Amino acid sequence: MPTQQQANNVTDPVEPPQPAAPAEPGAGQEPGAPQEPPAIDWKAEAERFKKESRKWEARAKENKGKADLWDAQGAQAPTVESLNDELNDLKGRLAASEAERERERTLARVSQATGDDEESMTASAKAVADFAESRQPGYPLDKGGSGGGKKVNRESIESIKDPAKRIMARAAHMELYK
């Protein structure tokens, strides 16, 4: 298990071995002659690198568990898109619920105003039909009349002097001639 000091030195690079400095410069050699590098103990160097490799291998194994846990948590966490989809779905369901609630309130008001039996509902329907009929605009047959004028009857149609307009009025009010 790495110590706290080793964990803090994660970025320390491994330094290559430094050749030992000669005790006396030029001792035993001629001046100007090329100096031979000191002999390196390659077995010791291999052991040192192996030890460093094992240290980093242990750290990697330690971190693998943490990385796997992090990945598992990330896979379980919802994405922004899935949360937006869920939000839109909930908004739609809320709007539908509010519309249904308003419809139920309207039905309750109508039921309260008209009653629950067939006779009271029929009477209410007749009252609504009469009200709607009274609200229909009375279109004049001639251009100079008022929109809310008297009801058209057979005598008013026959009193129209223009034969083309009189025929048009008869066609529009066939129920008066049955």
BALUM-756825 format. One line per field, with one value per atom (N, C-alpha, C): residue in one letter; z, x, y negated; chain. Coordinates in steps of 0.2 Angstrom, whole numbers, plus 5000, padded with zeros to 4 digits. Atoms other than C-alpha are relative to their C-alpha. Example, Ala and Ser with C-alpha at 12.3 -4.5 7.8 and 13.67 -1.06 7.14 Angstrom:
REM BALUM-756825
residuo [a,a,a,s,s,s]
up [5000,5039,5000,4999,5036,5003]
east [5004,5062,5004,4996,5068,4996]
north [5006,5022,4994,5006,5005,4995]
cadena [A,A,A,A,A,A]
***
This chain:
REM BALUM-756825
residuo [m,m,m,p,p,p,t,t,t,q,q,q,q,q,q,q,q,q,a,a,a,n,n,n,n,n,n,v,v,v,t,t,t,d,d,d,p,p,p,v,v,v,e,e,e,p,p,p,p,p,p,q,q,q,p,p,p,a,a,a,a,a,a,p,p,p,a,a,a,e,e,e,p,p,p,g,g,g,a,a,a,g,g,g,q,q,q,e,e,e,p,p,p,g,g,g,a,a,a,p,p,p,q,q,q,e,e,e,p,p,p,p,p,p,a,a,a,i,i,i,d,d,d,w,w,w,k,k,k,a,a,a,e,e,e,a,a,a,e,e,e,r,r,r,f,f,f,k,k,k,k,k,k,e,e,e,s,s,s,r,r,r,k,k,k,w,w,w,e,e,e,a,a,a,r,r,r,a,a,a,k,k,k,e,e,e,n,n,n,k,k,k,g,g,g,k,k,k,a,a,a,d,d,d,l,l,l,w,w,w,d,d,d,a,a,a,q,q,q,g,g,g,a,a,a,q,q,q,a,a,a,p,p,p,t,t,t,v,v,v,e,e,e,s,s,s,l,l,l,n,n,n,d,d,d,e,e,e,l,l,l,n,n,n,d,d,d,l,l,l,k,k,k,g,g,g,r,r,r,l,l,l,a,a,a,a,a,a,s,s,s,e,e,e,a,a,a,e,e,e,r,r,r,e,e,e,r,r,r,e,e,e,r,r,r,t,t,t,l,l,l,a,a,a,r,r,r,v,v,v,s,s,s,q,q,q,a,a,a,t,t,t,g,g,g,d,d,d,d,d,d,e,e,e,e,e,e,s,s,s,m,m,m,t,t,t,a,a,a,s,s,s,a,a,a,k,k,k,a,a,a,v,v,v,a,a,a,d,d,d,f,f,f,a,a,a,e,e,e,s,s,s,r,r,r,q,q,q,p,p,p,g,g,g,y,y,y,p,p,p,l,l,l,d,d,d,k,k,k,g,g,g,g,g,g,s,s,s,g,g,g,g,g,g,g,g,g,k,k,k,k,k,k,v,v,v,n,n,n,r,r,r,e,e,e,s,s,s,i,i,i,e,e,e,s,s,s,i,i,i,k,k,k,d,d,d,p,p,p,a,a,a,k,k,k,r,r,r,i,i,i,m,m,m,a,a,a,r,r,r,a,a,a,a,a,a,h,h,h,m,m,m,e,e,e,l,l,l,y,y,y,k,k,k]
up [5000,5000,5000,5000,4995,5006,4994,5009,4997,5002,5009,4996,5004,5003,4993,5006,4989,4995,5003,4984,4997,5002,4983,4995,5005,4972,4994,5006,4958,4994,5006,4945,5000,5000,4950,4995,5005,4935,5003,4997,4938,4996,5002,4936,4998,5002,4926,5005,4996,4936,4998,5002,4937,5001,4999,4934,5006,4995,4949,4998,5002,4948,5003,4998,4949,5006,4994,4965,4998,5002,4956,4992,5007,4939,4997,5004,4927,5004,4996,4940,4996,5004,4931,4993,5007,4914,4998,5003,4902,4999,5002,4900,4993,5007,4884,4998,5002,4883,5002,4999,4882,5007,4994,4899,4999,5000,4901,5005,4995,4909,5006,4995,4926,4998,5001,4926,5003,4997,4929,5002,4998,4939,4997,5004,4927,5004,4996,4939,5005,4995,4952,4997,5004,4939,4998,5002,4933,5006,4994,4951,5002,4998,4954,4996,5004,4939,5001,4998,4943,5006,4994,4960,4999,5002,4953,4996,5004,4940,5005,4996,4954,5004,4996,4964,4996,5005,4949,4999,5001,4946,5006,4994,4964,5000,5000,4962,4995,5005,4946,5002,4997,4954,5005,4995,4968,4997,5003,4957,4995,5004,4946,5003,4997,4959,5001,5000,4961,4994,5007,4942,4999,5001,4941,5004,4996,4955,4997,5004,4946,4994,5006,4930,5001,4999,4938,5003,4998,4946,4994,5006,4930,4996,5004,4921,5003,4997,4934,5000,4999,4934,4993,5006,4922,4996,5004,4907,5000,5001,4903,4996,5005,4888,5003,4997,4898,5005,4995,4912,4996,5004,4898,4998,5002,4891,5005,4994,4908,5002,4999,4911,4995,5005,4895,5001,4999,4898,5006,4994,4916,4998,5002,4908,4996,5004,4896,5004,4996,4909,5005,4996,4920,4996,5004,4906,4999,5001,4902,5006,4994,4920,5002,4999,4922,4995,5005,4906,5002,4998,4913,5006,4994,4930,4998,5002,4921,4997,5003,4911,5005,4994,4927,5003,4996,4935,4995,5005,4919,5001,4999,4920,5006,4994,4938,5000,5000,4935,4996,5004,4921,5003,4997,4930,5006,4995,4945,4997,5003,4934,4997,5004,4924,5004,4997,4936,4998,5002,4935,4997,5003,4929,4992,5007,4911,4998,5001,4912,5001,4999,4919,4995,5006,4906,4994,5006,4892,5001,4999,4899,4999,5001,4900,4993,5007,4883,4995,5004,4876,5001,4999,4885,4997,5003,4878,4992,5007,4860,4999,5001,4862,5001,4999,4868,4994,5006,4853,4994,5006,4841,5000,4999,4848,4998,5001,4846,4992,5007,4827,4997,5003,4817,4995,5005,4807,4994,5005,4790,4995,5004,4780,4992,5007,4762,4996,5004,4756,5004,4997,4759,5005,4995,4769,5007,4994,4783,5006,4994,4801,5001,4998,4807,5005,4994,4822,4998,5002,4812,5002,4999,4813,4997,5003,4809,4994,5006,4792,5000,5001,4788,4993,5007,4772,4997,5002,4771,4998,5001,4772,4994,5006,4758,4994,5006,4747,4999,5001,4750,4996,5003,4742,4992,5007,4725,4995,5005,4716,4999,5000,4709,5001,4999,4709,5008,4992,4728,5003,4997,4732,4999,5001,4724,5004,4996,4733,5007,4994,4749,5001,4999,4746,5000,4999,4743,5006,4993,4759,5005,4995,4769,4997,5003,4761,5006,4995,4778,5001,5000,4777,4995,5005,4762,5000,5000,4767,5003]
east [5004,5000,5004,4995,5008,4998,5000,5011,4997,5003,5004,5006,4995,5021,5001,4999,5022,4994,5006,5004,5001,4999,5009,5005,4995,5024,4998,5002,5014,5003,4998,5021,5008,4992,5040,5002,4997,5049,5005,4995,5061,5006,4994,5078,5005,4995,5092,5006,4994,5107,5005,4995,5120,5007,4993,5138,5004,4996,5149,5006,4995,5161,5007,4993,5180,5002,4997,5189,5005,4996,5202,5000,5000,5200,5006,4994,5212,5004,4996,5218,5001,4998,5227,4999,5001,5223,5004,4996,5232,4995,5004,5226,4998,5002,5215,4998,5002,5212,4993,5007,5194,4999,5001,5187,4995,5005,5178,4995,5005,5162,5001,4999,5162,4995,5004,5155,4993,5007,5136,4998,5002,5129,4993,5007,5115,4995,5004,5108,4996,5003,5105,4995,5005,5097,4994,5006,5086,4995,5004,5080,4997,5003,5077,4994,5005,5067,4994,5005,5057,4996,5003,5054,4995,5004,5047,4994,5006,5036,4995,5004,5029,4996,5003,5025,4994,5005,5015,4995,5005,5007,4995,5004,5000,4996,5004,4994,4994,5005,4985,4994,5005,4976,4996,5004,4971,4995,5004,4964,4994,5005,4955,4993,5006,4942,4996,5003,4939,4997,5002,4937,4994,5006,4925,4994,5006,4914,4998,5001,4915,4996,5004,4909,4993,5007,4895,4995,5004,4889,4998,5001,4890,4995,5005,4880,4993,5006,4866,4997,5002,4865,4996,5004,4852,5003,4997,4857,4995,5004,4851,4994,5005,4841,4995,5005,4832,4996,5003,4828,4995,5005,4821,4994,5005,4811,4995,5004,4804,4996,5003,4800,4995,5005,4791,4994,5005,4781,4995,5004,4776,4996,5004,4771,4994,5005,4760,4994,5004,4752,4996,5003,4749,4995,5005,4740,4994,5006,4729,4996,5003,4725,4996,5003,4721,4994,5005,4710,4994,5006,4700,4997,5003,4698,4995,5004,4691,4993,5006,4679,4995,5004,4673,4997,5003,4670,4994,5005,4660,4994,5005,4650,4996,5003,4646,4996,5004,4640,4994,5006,4629,4995,5005,4622,4996,5004,4618,4995,5005,4610,4994,5005,4600,4996,5003,4596,5002,4997,4599,4994,5005,4582,4999,5001,4577,4995,5004,4563,5003,4996,4574,5005,4995,4587,4997,5004,4574,4998,5002,4568,5006,4994,4586,5002,4997,4590,4995,5004,4574,5001,4998,4579,5006,4994,4596,4999,5001,4589,4996,5003,4577,5004,4995,4591,5004,4995,4602,4996,5004,4587,4999,5002,4584,5007,4993,4603,5002,4998,4603,4998,5001,4605,4994,5006,4589,5003,4997,4597,4994,5005,4587,5000,5000,4581,5002,4998,4584,5006,4993,4601,4999,5001,4593,4998,5003,4586,5005,4996,4592,5002,4998,4601,4995,5004,4590,4992,5007,4573,4995,5005,4557,5001,4999,4555,4996,5003,4551,4994,5006,4534,4997,5002,4524,4998,5002,4516,5006,4994,4533,5003,4996,4540,4995,5005,4524,5000,5000,4526,5006,4994,4543,4998,5002,4541,5004,4996,4556,4999,5002,4551,5006,4994,4569,5002,4999,4571,4995,5006,4554,5001,4999,4559,5006,4995,4575,4998,5003,4566,4996,5004,4554,5004,4996,4568,5004,4996,4577,4995,5005,4561,4995,5005,4553,4995,5004,4546,4994,5007,4533,4995,5004,4526,4998,5002,4523,4993]
north [5006,5000,4994,5006,4983,4996,5004,4971,4993,5007,4953,4996,5004,4946,5003,4998,4958,4998,5003,4953,4993,5007,4935,4999,5000,4939,5004,4996,4947,4997,5003,4935,5000,5000,4938,5005,4995,4945,5004,4996,4959,4997,5003,4951,5006,4995,4961,5000,5000,4966,4995,5005,4952,5004,4997,4958,4996,5002,4956,4996,5004,4942,5003,4997,4947,4996,5003,4944,4994,5005,4934,4999,5000,4927,5001,4998,4935,5004,4995,4947,5006,4994,4961,4999,5001,4954,4994,5005,4943,4994,5006,4925,5000,5001,4923,5007,4993,4942,5001,4999,4947,5004,4997,4952,5006,4994,4969,4999,5001,4968,5006,4995,4978,5006,4994,4995,5000,5001,4996,5007,4993,5011,5000,4999,5016,5004,4996,5029,4995,5005,5015,4996,5004,5004,5003,4996,5017,5001,4999,5021,4994,5006,5003,4998,5001,5001,5005,4995,5017,4998,5002,5010,4994,5005,4994,5002,4998,5003,5004,4996,5014,4995,5005,4998,4997,5003,4990,5005,4995,5007,5000,5000,5007,4994,5006,4990,5000,4999,4994,5005,4995,5009,4997,5004,4998,4995,5005,4985,5003,4997,4998,5001,4999,5002,4993,5007,4983,4998,5002,4981,5004,4995,4996,4997,5003,4988,4994,5006,4971,5002,4998,4979,5003,4997,4989,4994,5005,4973,4995,5003,4964,5003,4996,4977,5000,5000,4976,4993,5007,4957,4998,5002,4950,4995,5005,4940,4994,5006,4922,5001,4999,4928,5005,4996,4942,4996,5004,4929,4995,5004,4917,5004,4996,4931,5001,4999,4935,4994,5006,4917,4998,5001,4915,5004,4996,4930,4998,5002,4924,4994,5006,4907,5002,4997,4916,5003,4997,4926,4995,5005,4911,4996,5003,4902,5004,4996,4916,5001,5000,4918,4994,5006,4900,4999,5000,4901,5004,4995,4916,4997,5003,4907,4994,5005,4892,5002,4997,4903,5002,4998,4911,4994,5006,4894,4997,5002,4889,5004,4995,4905,4999,5001,4902,4994,5006,4884,5001,4999,4890,5004,4995,4904,4997,5003,4893,4995,5005,4880,5003,4997,4892,5006,4994,4906,5007,4994,4924,5005,4996,4931,4997,5001,4931,4994,5006,4918,4994,5006,4905,4999,5001,4908,4998,5002,4907,4993,5007,4891,4995,5004,4884,4999,5000,4889,4996,5004,4881,4992,5007,4865,4998,5002,4865,4999,5001,4868,4994,5006,4854,4994,5006,4842,5000,5000,4848,4997,5003,4844,4993,5007,4827,4996,5003,4823,5000,5000,4827,4994,5007,4812,5000,5000,4807,4996,5004,4803,4997,5003,4791,5002,4998,4796,4994,5006,4778,4997,5003,4769,4995,5005,4755,5002,4998,4765,5001,5000,4767,5008,4993,4783,5004,4997,4786,4999,5002,4783,5005,4995,4792,5007,4994,4810,5000,5000,4815,5005,4996,4821,5000,4999,4826,4993,5007,4808,4996,5005,4799,5002,4998,4810,4998,5002,4807,4993,5008,4788,4998,5002,4788,4998,5002,4778,5003,4997,4785,5007,4993,4802,5004,4996,4808,5001,5000,4804,5004,4996,4811,5007,4993,4828,5002,4998,4828,5001,5000,4824,5007,4993,4839,5006,4995,4850,5001,5000,4845,5002,4998,4848,5005,4995,4863,5003,4997,4869,4996,5004,4855,5002,4998,4862,5007,4993,4880,5001]
cadena [A,A,A,A,A,A,A,A,A,A,A,A,A,A,A,A,A,A,A,A,A,A,A,A,A,A,A,A,A,A,A,A,A,A,A,A,A,A,A,A,A,A,A,A,A,A,A,A,A,A,A,A,A,A,A,A,A,A,A,A,A,A,A,A,A,A,A,A,A,A,A,A,A,A,A,A,A,A,A,A,A,A,A,A,A,A,A,A,A,A,A,A,A,A,A,A,A,A,A,A,A,A,A,A,A,A,A,A,A,A,A,A,A,A,A,A,A,A,A,A,A,A,A,A,A,A,A,A,A,A,A,A,A,A,A,A,A,A,A,A,A,A,A,A,A,A,A,A,A,A,A,A,A,A,A,A,A,A,A,A,A,A,A,A,A,A,A,A,A,A,A,A,A,A,A,A,A,A,A,A,A,A,A,A,A,A,A,A,A,A,A,A,A,A,A,A,A,A,A,A,A,A,A,A,A,A,A,A,A,A,A,A,A,A,A,A,A,A,A,A,A,A,A,A,A,A,A,A,A,A,A,A,A,A,A,A,A,A,A,A,A,A,A,A,A,A,A,A,A,A,A,A,A,A,A,A,A,A,A,A,A,A,A,A,A,A,A,A,A,A,A,A,A,A,A,A,A,A,A,A,A,A,A,A,A,A,A,A,A,A,A,A,A,A,A,A,A,A,A,A,A,A,A,A,A,A,A,A,A,A,A,A,A,A,A,A,A,A,A,A,A,A,A,A,A,A,A,A,A,A,A,A,A,A,A,A,A,A,A,A,A,A,A,A,A,A,A,A,A,A,A,A,A,A,A,A,A,A,A,A,A,A,A,A,A,A,A,A,A,A,A,A,A,A,A,A,A,A,A,A,A,A,A,A,A,A,A,A,A,A,A,A,A,A,A,A,A,A,A,A,A,A,A,A,A,A,A,A,A,A,A,A,A,A,A,A,A,A,A,A,A,A,A,A,A,A,A,A,A,A,A,A,A,A,A,A,A,A,A,A,A,A,A,A,A,A,A,A,A,A,A,A,A,A,A,A,A,A,A,A,A,A,A,A,A,A,A,A,A,A,A,A,A,A,A,A,A,A,A,A,A,A,A,A,A,A,A,A,A,A,A,A,A,A,A,A,A,A,A,A,A,A,A,A,A,A,A,A,A,A,A,A,A,A,A,A,A,A,A,A,A,A,A,A,A,A,A,A,A,A,A,A,A,A]
***
